[in-house]
Amino acid sequence: MATIAVIEDNVLTGDMVEEILVEEGFRVIRAYSGTEALYLLKHEKPDLILLDLILPGLGGEGVLEHIKDIPVIILSSKTDVEDKINLLNEGACDYITKPFHKKELIARILVQLRKGQIPRNYAEESIVSFGDLTLDPLLLDVTVQSRTVKLTKTECVILKLLMNHSRYIISRDLLLDSISYETPDCTEKSLKQHIYNLRKKLNSIDSSIQIETVRGVGFKLSKNRE
């Protein structure tokens, strides 16, 4: 379970963000001022930090200067492009403007958590199931009942992400970021080819699960009702 630190002085906003994160299975720790944030980070090292800029005492920019080796996503109502560029140059990994959509927040968090992982040994991966599909990342195969088809590593990463987050539409950017470990030069065009190949393989084992294209957004898994 990943731990996310929410550094936000507005209690209502912080509570809303915490509720979203807990619902998604994250552990949440809170700080309500810059000073409290520095104290908190001395005693815990979260996997990711959501940082507001306008905080009592030490502001978010000052807190950012003290954070090392932890991805930081800025949550702010400031919309000035220069502010965003400066913060990204100073170490923030992403910037989300308030108000934001729940699904966007989760998607951006997943991107950063994925980036922060050392490419893992597939032997450490656990089997994933969704609908009639069973994915084995170690063997690089997916099974429906007794029918099995082999996947490439890139296809496996894509399918695993879709299966683990089947409730959501996964954006093209998130998929491209996730498969960059296996295909560093992957483009949107080659992503389409990977999706096409995956669809063919799922069809070849008569899976009821389909990869649905959500026009202009990304992809999600759906169950064939027939």
Secondary structure, 3 states (H helix, E strand, C coil): CCEEEEECCCHHHHHHHHHHHHHCCCEEEEECCHHHHHHHHHHCCCCEEEEECCCCCCCHHHHHHCCCCCCEEEEECCCCHHHHHHHHHCCCCEEEECCCCHHHHHHHHHHHHHHCCCCCCHHHCCCEEECCEEEECCCCEEEECCEEEECCHHHHHHHHHHHHCCCCCEEHHHHHHHHHHCCCCCCHHHHHHHHHHHHHHHHHCCCCEEEEEECCCEEEEEECCC
